[in-house]
Amino acid sequence: MSANQKKKNSIYREFIGGDKTLWMIIVILCIFSILVVYSSTASMAYRKLDGDTSHFLIVQVRFIMMGLTTIYLTHLISYRRYFKNARRLFRLSIVLMLLTFVIGVTYNGATRWLEIPFTGITFQPAELIKITLVINTAAFLASKQKIIGGMPILPSFHKSDWARNPERNRRILHEITIPLLMPMALSCVLIMVSNLSTALIIAATCLIVLIIGRVRWSEIGRLIMAALVIFLFVVVTLKLMNVGRVDTWMSRVENFVSSDGEADEEISDEQFQAHQAKMAVASGWIMGRGPGNSTQRSNLPHPYSDYAYAFIIEEYGFLGAIFVLGCYLWIFYRSIVIFRKCDTAFPALLVLGLSLTITLQALLHMLVSVDATPVTGQTLPLISLGGSSLLFTCISLGIILGVSRRQNMLEYRRKIEEKRRLNIDEWQHIMIAEERDDGTMVNKIKSFEEEESGMPYHGIVWYNPDDEDENDKEPEIRYGEVTEKWNYGDYYDENEKEEDYR
């Protein structure tokens, strides 16, 4: 491989690195998103935009281009920056989440969005919390890996133990419980007021990260018990204070476990949505109706967002559904591959946590679309129409690719170093004619790798012991490309200075 080719490969690894398969999956889902959004928004475009069916297509293409740009720029950032700024990023996301309760924008009865002043752009701080909480959790667990095998994450639940060891329990509370678990509890409580499903995704993600982070199973059991108690307490409190969407949660669960209500004169919105989704799924069968041939997009609520998977099944059938499911599982699998390549805890836990948030959200959306769980309102990552969810999903993917890029660079450098050391150990100690200050010539022994050294071949003095003549002890001077190699062990001079052999 020439020097120019190696330089180009180095530039590629530095600026367009990361897992190539993951890049491919992202591009495939983005292309699929354009097809789904264009077809699913046709009826809405006729109703609201006088038949301008290209409007939402153009909007989605812009979102996707912004998303891909975000992935590219994010993957250039070293994950070490996230480790150093984990707490600052999390505090910023909490402040933004608190602002939604004061100046938040309400859509469909839920106050989840925050508007950027003078731009008209809205986003969900809950999506940002999903990322920053994973970063904060991974950073803390990584810093405690040396002691985590015997580390309790919760103080004792027994009053007698507090009486016997008050100092120990206080240390556990202040040094471990508050830094590690308080951010999780605070995030879930703030988010569940307006979005229970996102809070559950965050809780499940953090729990799995704790398990992979080598927290003891006994501590995991105690944490689950404490979390259930806190969850019930918060739900009862919100119900008594008439705050949040507790009534909506309860009605959705009741509608899910009860009959479809198709024969009733009045059915709830959730029952209507589930019924239309089931009709779309049933009409898709194996091959689907084909792109643009949906008959349910006029009746199916939000076929471009909340029920995108049901719409995909109708137009692309069972095969299309399996393909989309496989893409998200493939994202998770590639993240596991990156996870296994990481040689330190923080990037490994970071990749795992972020990939879980994407995969769990996709699976929950699919389960809702096929009426396997109560209605949640979760979008399908990278496919559903929208900017906020797409943007933060792309940030997560960019961070994952950034870790992969860094690991690939380290692996490449290790291989180069191993190859360089192999060459030094086995090959290519050569003699180079150099001119001294007094004008005399001297032959010095140095080692190099032909393709990496950058040394010109012209003027190299090459010594081959096999061609040595008894009457001529002088080395042979060859000008041009060196094509022979020799083992230096025959006359390696141990008295030479070390720097002469570098």
Solvent accessible surface area in square Angstrom, and as a share of the most:
residue,aa,sasa,rsa
1,M,122,0.54
2,S,58,0.38
3,A,72,0.56
4,N,106,0.54
5,Q,98,0.44
6,K,29,0.12
7,K,134,0.57
8,K,141,0.60
9,N,51,0.26
10,S,46,0.30
11,I,90,0.45
12,Y,88,0.33
13,R,64,0.23
14,E,61,0.28
15,F,101,0.42
16,I,91,0.46
17,G,5,0.05
18,G,5,0.05
19,D,11,0.06
20,K,137,0.58
21,T,34,0.20
22,L,0,0.00
23,W,49,0.17
24,M,91,0.40
25,I,0,0.00
26,I,0,0.00
27,V,63,0.36
28,I,55,0.28
29,L,0,0.00
30,C,4,0.03
31,I,98,0.50
32,F,22,0.09
33,S,0,0.00
34,I,46,0.24
35,L,90,0.45
36,V,0,0.00
37,V,0,0.00
38,Y,100,0.38
39,S,10,0.06
40,S,2,0.01
41,T,0,0.00
42,A,19,0.15
43,S,19,0.12
44,M,16,0.07
45,A,0,0.00
46,Y,145,0.55
47,R,156,0.57
48,K,140,0.59
49,L,57,0.28
50,D,142,0.74
51,G,23,0.23
52,D,67,0.35
53,T,33,0.19
54,S,46,0.30
55,H,73,0.32
56,F,29,0.12
57,L,43,0.21
58,I,83,0.42
59,V,37,0.21
60,Q,0,0.00
61,V,56,0.32
62,R,156,0.57
63,F,58,0.24
64,I,8,0.04
65,M,113,0.51
66,M,113,0.50
67,G,1,0.01
68,L,45,0.22
69,T,73,0.42
70,T,26,0.15
71,I,0,0.00
72,Y,78,0.30
73,L,99,0.49
74,T,14,0.08
75,H,0,0.00
76,L,55,0.27
77,I,71,0.36
78,S,37,0.24
79,Y,17,0.06
80,R,131,0.48
81,R,156,0.57
82,Y,25,0.10
83,F,87,0.36
84,K,152,0.64
85,N,52,0.26
86,A,6,0.05
87,R,141,0.52
88,R,159,0.58
89,L,55,0.27
90,F,16,0.07
91,R,146,0.53
92,L,96,0.48
93,S,0,0.00
94,I,18,0.09
95,V,80,0.46
96,L,37,0.18
97,M,4,0.02
98,L,84,0.42
99,L,66,0.33
100,T,2,0.01
101,F,93,0.39
102,V,118,0.68
103,I,111,0.56
104,G,23,0.22
105,V,35,0.20
106,T,75,0.44
107,Y,102,0.39
108,N,129,0.66
109,G,62,0.59
110,A,4,0.03
111,T,49,0.28
112,R,30,0.11
113,W,43,0.15
114,L,10,0.05
115,E,80,0.36
116,I,72,0.37
117,P,94,0.59
118,F,214,0.89
119,T,76,0.44
120,G,53,0.51
121,I,101,0.51
122,T,36,0.21
123,F,31,0.13
124,Q,24,0.11
125,P,0,0.00
126,A,6,0.04
127,E,13,0.06
128,L,33,0.16
129,I,0,0.00
130,K,12,0.05
131,I,9,0.05
132,T,3,0.02
133,L,1,0.00
134,V,4,0.02
135,I,2,0.01
136,N,11,0.06
137,T,1,0.01
138,A,0,0.00
139,A,11,0.09
140,F,22,0.09
141,L,0,0.00
142,A,22,0.17
143,S,71,0.46
144,K,52,0.22
145,Q,40,0.18
146,K,202,0.86
147,I,103,0.52
148,I,0,0.00
149,G,44,0.42
150,G,56,0.54
151,M,7,0.03
152,P,20,0.13
153,I,0,0.00
154,L,18,0.09
155,P,14,0.09
156,S,21,0.13
157,F,107,0.44
158,H,129,0.58
159,K,182,0.77
160,S,62,0.40
161,D,24,0.12
162,W,81,0.28
163,A,82,0.64
164,R,163,0.59
165,N,60,0.31
166,P,49,0.31
167,E,108,0.48
168,R,126,0.46
169,N,0,0.00
170,R,117,0.43
171,R,138,0.50
172,I,12,0.06
173,L,57,0.28
174,H,113,0.50
175,E,85,0.38
176,I,17,0.09
177,T,17,0.10
178,I,66,0.34
179,P,32,0.20
180,L,0,0.00
181,L,14,0.07
182,M,101,0.45
183,P,15,0.10
184,M,18,0.08
185,A,37,0.29
186,L,69,0.34
187,S,0,0.00
188,C,23,0.14
189,V,46,0.26
190,L,22,0.11
191,I,0,0.00
192,M,7,0.03
193,V,24,0.14
194,S,8,0.05
195,N,11,0.05
196,L,36,0.18
197,S,9,0.06
198,T,3,0.02
199,A,4,0.03
200,L,95,0.47
201,I,7,0.04
202,I,4,0.02
203,A,45,0.35
204,A,38,0.30
205,T,1,0.00
206,C,4,0.02
207,L,50,0.25
208,I,59,0.30
209,V,2,0.01
210,L,0,0.00
211,I,52,0.26
212,I,73,0.37
213,G,2,0.02
214,R,127,0.46
215,V,7,0.04
216,R,91,0.33
217,W,179,0.63
218,S,71,0.46
219,E,9,0.04
220,I,4,0.02
221,G,32,0.31
222,R,56,0.20
223,L,25,0.13
224,I,71,0.36
225,M,123,0.55
226,A,23,0.17
227,A,50,0.39
228,L,105,0.52
229,V,102,0.59
230,I,82,0.42
231,F,70,0.29
232,L,112,0.56
233,F,141,0.59
234,V,17,0.09
235,V,31,0.18
236,V,83,0.47
237,T,43,0.25
238,L,17,0.09
239,K,94,0.40
240,L,143,0.71
241,M,125,0.56
242,N,129,0.66
243,V,62,0.36
244,G,42,0.40
245,R,36,0.13
246,V,6,0.04
247,D,82,0.42
248,T,36,0.21
249,W,26,0.09
250,M,91,0.41
251,S,41,0.26
252,R,41,0.15
253,V,76,0.44
254,E,101,0.45
255,N,32,0.17
256,F,78,0.32
257,V,110,0.63
258,S,59,0.38
259,S,85,0.55
260,D,63,0.33
261,G,7,0.07
262,E,97,0.44
263,A,104,0.81
264,D,86,0.44
265,E,179,0.80
266,E,153,0.69
267,I,64,0.32
268,S,39,0.25
269,D,103,0.53
270,E,31,0.14
271,Q,28,0.13
272,F,81,0.34
273,Q,36,0.16
274,A,17,0.13
275,H,46,0.21
276,Q,18,0.08
277,A,0,0.00
278,K,65,0.27
279,M,84,0.38
280,A,0,0.00
281,V,39,0.23
282,A,77,0.59
283,S,36,0.23
284,G,2,0.02
285,W,195,0.68
286,I,75,0.38
287,M,137,0.61
288,G,23,0.22
289,R,105,0.38
290,G,18,0.17
291,P,91,0.57
292,G,33,0.32
293,N,85,0.44
294,S,10,0.06
295,T,80,0.46
296,Q,14,0.06
297,R,52,0.19
298,S,71,0.46
299,N,75,0.38
300,L,4,0.02
301,P,25,0.15
302,H,63,0.28
303,P,6,0.04
304,Y,37,0.14
305,S,13,0.09
306,D,34,0.18
307,Y,2,0.01
308,A,0,0.00
309,Y,13,0.05
310,A,0,0.00
311,F,0,0.00
312,I,0,0.00
313,I,13,0.07
314,E,0,0.00
315,E,1,0.01
316,Y,37,0.14
317,G,0,0.00
318,F,109,0.46
319,L,94,0.47
320,G,9,0.09
321,A,8,0.06
322,I,86,0.43
323,F,96,0.40
324,V,0,0.00
325,L,49,0.25
326,G,32,0.31
327,C,6,0.03
328,Y,0,0.00
329,L,84,0.42
330,W,100,0.35
331,I,0,0.00
332,F,48,0.20
333,Y,119,0.45
334,R,44,0.16
335,S,0,0.00
336,I,59,0.30
337,V,31,0.18
338,I,3,0.01
339,F,53,0.22
340,R,194,0.71
341,K,93,0.40
342,C,18,0.11
343,D,89,0.46
344,T,78,0.45
345,A,30,0.23
346,F,10,0.04
347,P,1,0.01
348,A,10,0.08
349,L,6,0.03
350,L,0,0.00
351,V,0,0.00
352,L,12,0.06
353,G,0,0.00
354,L,1,0.00
355,S,0,0.00
356,L,11,0.06
357,T,7,0.04
358,I,6,0.03
359,T,8,0.05
360,L,45,0.22
361,Q,6,0.02
362,A,0,0.00
363,L,56,0.28
364,L,36,0.18
365,H,1,0.00
366,M,11,0.05
367,L,78,0.39
368,V,8,0.05
369,S,0,0.00
370,V,59,0.34
371,D,40,0.21
372,A,49,0.38
373,T,32,0.19
374,P,38,0.24
375,V,19,0.11
376,T,20,0.11
377,G,23,0.22
378,Q,12,0.05
379,T,30,0.17
380,L,1,0.01
381,P,1,0.01
382,L,3,0.02
383,I,0,0.00
384,S,8,0.05
385,L,29,0.14
386,G,24,0.23
387,G,24,0.23
388,S,16,0.10
389,S,17,0.11
390,L,5,0.03
391,L,60,0.30
392,F,17,0.07
393,T,8,0.05
394,C,1,0.00
395,I,41,0.21
396,S,5,0.03
397,L,0,0.00
398,G,0,0.00
399,I,4,0.02
400,I,0,0.00
401,L,0,0.00
402,G,4,0.04
403,V,0,0.00
404,S,5,0.03
405,R,25,0.09
406,R,54,0.20
407,Q,4,0.02
408,N,42,0.22
409,M,11,0.05
410,L,38,0.19
411,E,61,0.27
412,Y,53,0.20
413,R,119,0.43
414,R,111,0.41
415,K,120,0.51
416,I,51,0.26
417,E,60,0.27
418,E,115,0.52
419,K,93,0.39
420,R,96,0.35
421,R,136,0.50
422,L,92,0.46
423,N,18,0.09
424,I,50,0.26
425,D,96,0.50
426,E,83,0.37
427,W,96,0.34
428,Q,6,0.03
429,H,4,0.02
430,I,1,0.00
431,M,27,0.12
432,I,30,0.15
433,A,33,0.26
434,E,55,0.24
435,E,120,0.54
436,R,135,0.49
437,D,160,0.83
438,D,105,0.54
439,G,43,0.42
440,T,70,0.41
441,M,123,0.55
442,V,33,0.19
443,N,62,0.32
444,K,77,0.33
445,I,22,0.11
446,K,49,0.21
447,S,8,0.05
448,F,20,0.08
449,E,17,0.08
450,E,38,0.17
451,E,83,0.37
452,E,73,0.33
453,S,39,0.25
454,G,75,0.72
455,M,69,0.31
456,P,100,0.63
457,Y,70,0.27
458,H,131,0.58
459,G,27,0.26
460,I,6,0.03
461,V,5,0.03
462,W,5,0.02
463,Y,37,0.14
464,N,23,0.12
465,P,34,0.21
466,D,131,0.68
467,D,87,0.45
468,E,81,0.36
469,D,74,0.38
470,E,150,0.67
471,N,150,0.77
472,D,77,0.40
473,K,130,0.55
474,E,131,0.59
475,P,26,0.17
476,E,84,0.38
477,I,100,0.51
478,R,76,0.28
479,Y,140,0.53
480,G,36,0.35
481,E,132,0.59
482,V,17,0.10
483,T,112,0.65
484,E,58,0.26
485,K,102,0.43
486,W,12,0.04
487,N,92,0.47
488,Y,37,0.14
489,G,51,0.49
490,D,112,0.58
491,Y,67,0.25
492,Y,91,0.35
493,D,55,0.28
494,E,149,0.67
495,N,142,0.73
496,E,72,0.32
497,K,134,0.57
498,E,115,0.52
499,E,106,0.47
500,D,24,0.13
501,Y,19,0.07
502,R,179,0.65
